[in-house]
Amino acid sequence: MRYSVYNFVIKHQRGTIVCLLFLCLLAGYHLLQPILNYDMDSKAKTEEKSIRNQRDVFNEISLLKNKISELEISLEQAEFRIPKTFPNIKFLNYKDRKRILVTGGAGFVGSHLVDYLMKEGHEVIVVDNFFTGRKRNVEHWIGHGNFELIHHDIVNPLLIEVDEIYHLASPASPPHYMLNPVKTIKTNTVGTINMLGLARRVNARILIASTSEVYGDPEIHPQSESYWGHVNPIGPRACYDEGKRVAETLSYAYAKQEKVQVRVARIFNTYGPRMHMNDGRVVSNFILQALQNESITIYGHGKQTRSFQYVTDLVDGLVALMNSSYTLPINLGNPIEHNIDEFAQIIKSIVNGADSSIRYLPAVEDDPQRRRPDITRAKKYLNWEPKVSLDTGLRKAVEYFRREILRSSMPIFPKVSRRNSDKELW
């Protein structure tokens, strides 16, 4: 009997324990339920908040882009409201003011000539096909009442009314004129015929920019205007050398037959600001290499000579020749001669910190060994000779190229179009 009662109690205790365990589990679930629900709600709220933040960011970006577009439009409109300032110029009355055409006027020499003529108060028309010229060289005159820029290739005829013509159009550095030799010949022959024809029609005086290259690799030294030259007519430089020789022949044929007032300037090596960085000539090559601590490359043995004139001296000579009554060719150059080795050392001394070595490469075909002008005629008939020393001129050229290197290394950010701005930004 006792045993059966004991079993009964044990059975009921087990049931009670199971019931208690079940109640504990149920109580634990109810206690954990808020925590579980909180975690799920927190995750959902975090995701919702992230989506809301992204939406707010995109809205802000859209508003900023709209404001930027409005500012761009306002700036474009302001350009028309704010008067552009120009360099000071002289005032000339209608009797003294001339309409002057400068072919190749956006180039190195041409742009400096344009500056001079504009400051003198003349009306200047620049014609350039921008093969080597750059609009940036004359942009400071764009919009001026006395200035006009025409994008035109003088191989094609040009109908215009002018009083004087400075015919400077032609690539002048070997890499440029040898890039397209046929085009170079046409510019110096067909283009010159077009300009001489224009001068004949409007009775304008014309100055032809010839070159020291008409002397070729000279056999006499220094070179005077009476020397006929030593030129290879089928060499790599012939497109330029012979093109300029034909231009001179055409000029004097028009002068004799059509009574055109002709002036011919034989220009020697010229340097200064606005030189093309990739023109491949001695001055620009040496300065750029020294500024970038690269090896200064000399083609040949380095004993060949050149004489260098600063660009403003050349401009003074061109204007003096145009205004003179002298009709035969005149050398415009610096009679002070330097060999290429010496010139490289001068550049290194001017460029502070230059640590460039000198590297010799094979000589270029038909490269003149000696080049120095006899400027007796220029002194006698134009009262002209160079004034700017080599040291002064080179320092200005070095500073210009230093700025150009800095400018070319600056990052350029593309303008975002308003129509596709979302696609381009994201």
ZIMOMO-V88240 format. One record per residue. PHI is phi as a letter, one per 20 degrees, with the letter a starting at -180 (NA if undefined). OMEGA is omega in whole degrees, 0 to 359 (* if undefined). D_LAST is the distance of its C-alpha to the last C-alpha in Angstrom with 2 decimals. Layout:
BEGIN
PHI;OMEGA;D_LAST + PHI;OMEGA;D_LAST
END
This chain:
BEGIN
NA;178;89.13 + f;182;87.46 + f;181;85.26 + f;177;84.00 + f;179;83.20 + f;179;81.25 + f;180;79.20 + f;181;78.50 + f;181;77.20 + f;181;75.03 + g;182;73.47 + f;176;72.73 + f;178;71.27 + g;179;68.82 + f;179;67.71 + f;180;67.33 + f;178;65.22 + f;180;62.97 + f;180;62.69 + f;178;61.85 + f;180;59.18 + f;180;57.66 + f;178;57.74 + f;179;56.07 + f;180;53.26 + f;179;52.81 + f;179;52.83 + f;179;50.26 + f;180;47.91 + f;179;48.17 + f;181;47.64 + f;184;44.49 + g;179;43.02 + f;181;41.60 + f;179;40.05 + f;179;38.38 + f;180;37.26 + f;179;35.91 + f;181;33.78 + f;180;32.32 + f;181;31.74 + f;179;30.18 + f;180;27.67 + f;180;26.79 + f;179;26.54 + f;179;24.29 + f;179;21.85 + f;179;22.13 + f;179;21.63 + f;179;18.46 + f;180;16.99 + f;178;18.32 + f;177;16.84 + f;179;13.26 + f;179;14.04 + f;179;15.53 + f;180;12.66 + f;177;10.31 + f;178;13.45 + f;179;14.06 + f;179;10.75 + f;178;11.59 + f;179;15.09 + f;179;14.38 + f;177;12.56 + f;179;15.61 + f;178;17.92 + f;178;16.59 + f;178;17.12 + f;179;20.53 + f;178;21.40 + f;179;20.66 + f;179;22.93 + f;179;25.48 + f;178;25.59 + f;178;26.12 + f;181;28.89 + f;179;30.35 + g;180;30.87 + e;182;33.39 + e;183;35.08 + e;180;35.57 + f;179;38.39 + f;178;37.75 + e;181;40.27 + c;173;42.17 + g;179;44.64 + f;178;48.18 + c;176;50.35 + f;174;54.03 + e;176;55.34 + c;176;57.44 + f;188;59.36 + f;180;59.20 + f;183;62.25 + e;182;60.80 + f;181;57.14 + d;170;56.33 + e;188;53.60 + d;177;52.54 + e;176;50.41 + c;175;48.68 + f;186;47.40 + m;186;44.81 + f;177;44.37 + e;179;40.76 + e;184;41.90 + f;181;43.21 + f;184;46.81 + g;182;46.18 + f;176;43.76 + f;176;46.32 + f;178;49.01 + f;178;46.93 + g;182;46.60 + f;184;50.38 + f;179;51.24 + f;181;48.86 + f;176;50.27 + f;175;53.73 + n;181;52.90 + e;171;52.79 + e;186;50.51 + c;175;48.39 + d;179;46.72 + e;174;44.44 + d;182;44.01 + b;175;41.63 + e;175;39.75 + m;172;37.40 + f;173;38.22 + d;178;38.93 + f;180;38.78 + c;180;35.74 + f;180;35.02 + f;180;34.21 + f;182;37.92 + c;185;39.03 + f;181;36.09 + f;177;38.13 + d;183;40.56 + f;183;38.22 + o;178;39.16 + f;182;42.67 + f;181;45.47 + e;187;47.38 + d;176;44.56 + b;180;43.25 + d;181;40.88 + c;175;41.27 + e;187;39.13 + b;175;41.94 + d;186;43.56 + f;170;47.28 + f;175;48.19 + e;182;47.97 + g;180;50.54 + c;179;49.70 + d;184;51.63 + b;179;51.70 + d;181;54.40 + b;178;54.83 + d;180;57.65 + b;179;56.59 + c;169;54.37 + d;184;52.99 + e;183;52.05 + d;188;49.73 + f;173;47.32 + r;170;47.10 + f;188;45.10 + c;180;47.26 + d;183;46.01 + g;180;46.96 + g;182;43.47 + f;184;42.54 + f;176;45.79 + e;178;46.22 + f;179;42.74 + b;186;44.15 + f;180;47.93 + f;179;48.74 + f;179;46.42 + f;179;48.01 + f;181;51.48 + f;179;50.58 + f;184;49.13 + e;178;52.36 + d;180;54.71 + f;179;53.35 + f;178;51.30 + f;176;54.40 + f;180;56.51 + f;181;54.11 + f;176;54.29 + f;176;58.08 + f;176;58.41 + f;179;56.41 + f;179;58.67 + f;183;61.72 + f;185;60.64 + d;179;59.85 + l;180;62.47 + d;173;59.97 + f;183;60.61 + c;175;58.26 + d;179;57.48 + e;177;56.47 + e;174;54.46 + e;188;56.17 + b;174;55.83 + f;179;57.87 + f;177;56.79 + f;177;59.63 + e;180;61.90 + m;173;60.12 + e;195;61.35 + f;177;64.33 + e;175;67.82 + c;186;69.04 + b;352;67.74 + f;184;66.71 + e;175;65.70 + d;184;67.52 + f;180;66.84 + e;180;70.00 + f;185;68.64 + e;174;67.61 + n;181;65.16 + b;191;64.64 + d;173;61.68 + e;186;60.70 + f;180;60.10 + c;179;58.17 + f;182;56.24 + f;180;52.45 + e;187;52.82 + f;181;55.18 + g;179;52.53 + e;182;52.26 + g;182;55.82 + f;176;57.59 + f;179;55.17 + f;178;56.13 + f;177;59.81 + f;178;59.69 + g;177;57.98 + f;179;60.95 + f;178;63.37 + f;182;61.76 + g;183;61.89 + f;172;65.61 + f;177;66.31 + f;179;64.74 + f;182;66.62 + f;186;69.90 + e;187;69.54 + d;178;67.40 + m;177;68.30 + f;177;64.70 + f;187;64.47 + d;171;62.79 + c;183;61.76 + c;179;60.58 + d;175;58.88 + e;189;58.69 + e;176;55.78 + e;186;55.78 + g;182;52.91 + c;181;50.78 + b;178;47.98 + q;177;45.95 + g;181;42.58 + m;170;40.30 + f;177;41.50 + f;183;38.96 + f;183;37.53 + d;184;37.95 + e;174;41.33 + m;180;43.09 + e;190;46.06 + g;187;47.94 + f;183;46.84 + f;179;43.07 + g;184;43.16 + f;182;45.23 + f;181;43.35 + f;180;39.89 + f;179;41.26 + f;180;43.06 + f;182;40.09 + d;179;37.97 + l;175;40.94 + e;177;41.12 + f;176;44.45 + e;185;46.18 + e;177;47.10 + d;180;50.49 + e;183;51.52 + o;185;55.18 + e;178;57.70 + n;180;56.49 + e;176;59.88 + f;188;58.98 + d;174;58.96 + b;173;56.90 + c;190;57.34 + d;176;54.37 + d;178;54.29 + f;191;51.76 + f;181;50.00 + f;174;51.55 + f;179;55.00 + f;180;54.26 + g;177;53.13 + g;180;56.41 + f;179;58.31 + f;180;56.61 + f;179;57.34 + f;179;60.90 + f;179;61.49 + f;184;60.19 + e;181;62.49 + e;176;65.48 + d;183;68.16 + e;189;67.97 + d;180;67.01 + e;180;67.20 + g;179;64.28 + c;175;63.56 + f;173;61.85 + c;182;59.17 + a;180;58.35 + e;182;59.19 + f;178;62.49 + e;190;61.62 + d;177;60.89 + c;172;58.85 + e;189;58.45 + f;176;54.97 + g;181;55.63 + f;181;56.72 + f;178;53.75 + f;179;51.32 + f;177;53.09 + f;179;52.90 + f;180;49.12 + f;180;48.82 + f;181;51.00 + f;180;48.99 + f;183;45.57 + f;177;45.80 + n;181;44.93 + f;180;44.90 + c;185;45.88 + e;172;45.74 + e;180;48.31 + d;182;49.92 + d;182;49.45 + d;179;51.75 + d;179;50.69 + g;182;52.90 + f;178;54.15 + e;181;52.58 + f;178;54.85 + m;178;56.98 + f;180;55.66 + f;181;58.34 + e;179;60.24 + c;181;61.49 + b;179;60.15 + b;184;61.84 + e;165;62.75 + e;185;66.17 + d;179;65.43 + g;179;69.07 + f;182;68.44 + f;178;65.48 + f;186;67.57 + f;188;70.54 + e;182;69.08 + d;186;65.84 + l;186;66.79 + c;168;63.48 + a;182;62.46 + f;181;59.34 + d;186;58.99 + e;180;55.82 + f;181;56.57 + f;181;54.56 + f;180;53.51 + f;182;52.31 + f;181;50.44 + f;178;48.78 + f;177;47.54 + f;179;45.81 + f;179;44.33 + f;179;43.14 + f;178;41.43 + f;181;39.69 + f;176;38.42 + f;178;37.35 + f;180;35.12 + f;178;33.80 + f;178;32.87 + f;181;31.07 + f;182;29.28 + f;180;28.22 + e;180;26.90 + f;180;24.56 + f;179;20.81 + d;182;19.52 + e;180;16.03 + f;179;14.88 + f;181;14.88 + e;179;11.81 + f;183;13.31 + f;185;13.64 + f;185;13.60 + d;187;10.26 + f;181;8.44 + f;182;5.94 + f;184;5.48 + f;182;5.72 + e;187;3.80 + c;*;0.00
END
